[in-house]
Structure formats: structure tokens, C-alpha cells
């Protein structure tokens, strides 16, 4: 894995594993590498890895089992939600909206929601 520095390290890490899961390269019930292993292999703080894994739990991609680790969740609901979002974005793209416009609108919606 190559960390680009374009976003917080924990988010890059979470997005990396979420992509693997979304692409089916990691299957339901499969264990993620240990926090320590990921930290050592990527030369990052274990707390950063823990934060990334907890973010993936919050996003519904993995489940945490105490004393066992983190495992790929049942993605039926997550996959359906991601497809819905992708379809909406594709529709906007088909209508001629640019990436910057869509991203700006999403940021505004979530800023207004907080």
C-alpha cells in the first residue's frame, strides 16, 4: 500500500481496505491483518491503524470481535447503499455536472447537516 498524503493517513488506510472489500478481494468473514502487522508493514502508529479500522466499523465494512480482531462484514446493505450513491453520481455526470461541482454540493449538504 502506498500512502499519498492527500488525506489523513487513517482515512487513506480505511479507504484502501474498503476498496479491497468492495472489489470482492476480501470476502465476508475474512480477517483483516492485525493492527500491529499493518502498522509495522506501513511504518505508521498502531493508534492510526486502530482509528482506520474503527472508521471501517462505523462505515459498515468490518466488524470488530474483541480479542479476535477485525473481520469483513456482511456487505449486502453497504453494497446496496454504495450502488445507490454511485448511480446518483453517474446520473449527475451524465447530465454534464463536473466532479468539482458534485464534490462541492456534497460538502455543502453535509456541512449544512452538521
C-alpha positions in Angstrom: 0.0 0.0 0.0 1.2 3.5 -0.9 0.1 6.4 1.3 -0.2 9.5 -0.8 -0.7 12.1 1.9 -3.8 13.5 0.1 -5.9 12.8 3.1 -5.4 11.8 6.7 -3.5 8.6 7.0 -6.2 6.8 8.8 -8.7 7.6 6.0 -6.2 6.5 3.3 -5.8 3.2 5.2 -9.6 2.8 5.7 -10.3 3.6 2.0 -7.6 1.2 0.9 -9.3 -1.7 2.7 -12.8 -0.6 1.8 -11.8 -0.7 -1.9 -10.4 -4.3 -1.4 -13.7 -5.3 0.2 -15.9 -3.5 -2.4 -14.0 -5.2 -5.2 -14.5 -8.6 -3.6 -10.8 -9.1 -3.0 -11.6 -9.6 0.7 -14.7 -11.8 1.5 -17.3 -11.7 4.2 -15.9 -13.1 7.4 -12.2 -12.8 6.3 -9.9 -11.4 8.9 -8.1 -8.1 8.3 -4.4 -8.2 9.1 -3.7 -7.3 12.8 -3.4 -3.7 13.8 0.3 -4.4 14.7 1.0 -6.1 11.4 -0.4 -3.2 9.3 1.4 -0.6 11.5 4.7 -2.4 11.1 4.4 -3.0 7.4 3.5 0.6 6.7 5.6 2.2 9.3 2.7 4.0 10.9 1.5 4.3 14.5 -0.8 1.5 15.7 -3.2 4.0 17.0 -3.6 5.3 13.4 -4.4 1.8 12.2 -6.9 1.3 15.1 -8.6 4.5 14.1 -8.8 3.4 10.5 -10.3 0.0 11.5 -12.8 1.7 13.8 -13.8 4.0 10.9 -14.4 0.9 8.8 -16.6 -0.5 11.5 -18.6 2.8 11.6 -18.9 2.7 7.8 -20.2 -0.9 8.0 -17.3 -2.6 6.1 -15.9 -4.6 9.0 -17.0 -5.9 12.4 -14.8 -5.9 15.5 -14.7 -9.0 17.6 -13.0 -8.4 20.9 -9.7 -10.3 21.5 -10.0 -11.7 17.9 -9.6 -8.8 15.6 -11.5 -7.1 12.7 -13.4 -9.1 10.1 -15.1 -8.2 6.8 -18.8 -7.6 7.5 -21.8 -8.8 5.5 -21.9 -6.2 2.8 -25.4 -6.7 1.5 -26.7 -3.4 2.9 -23.4 -1.5 2.3 -23.1 -2.7 -1.3 -26.7 -1.6 -2.0 -26.1 1.8 -0.4 -22.9 2.3 -2.4 -24.6 1.3 -5.6 -27.3 3.9 -4.9 -24.7 6.6 -4.4 -22.7 5.6 -7.5 -25.9 5.6 -9.6 -26.8 9.1 -8.4 -23.3 10.4 -9.1 -23.3 8.7 -12.5 -26.6 10.4 -13.3 -25.2 13.8 -12.4 -22.1 13.1 -14.6 -24.4 12.0 -17.5 -26.2 15.4 -17.1 -22.9 17.2 -17.5 -22.0 18.0 -13.9 -18.3 18.1 -13.3 -16.5 16.4 -10.4 -15.8 19.7 -8.7 -19.5 20.7 -8.8 -20.6 17.4 -7.4 -18.0 17.3 -4.6 -18.8 20.9 -3.7 -22.5 20.1 -3.5 -21.9 17.0 -1.3 -19.7 19.0 1.0 -22.3 21.7 1.3 -25.0 19.2 2.1 -23.0 17.6 4.8 -21.8 20.9 6.3 -25.5 22.1 6.5 -26.4 18.8 8.1 -23.9 19.2 11.0 
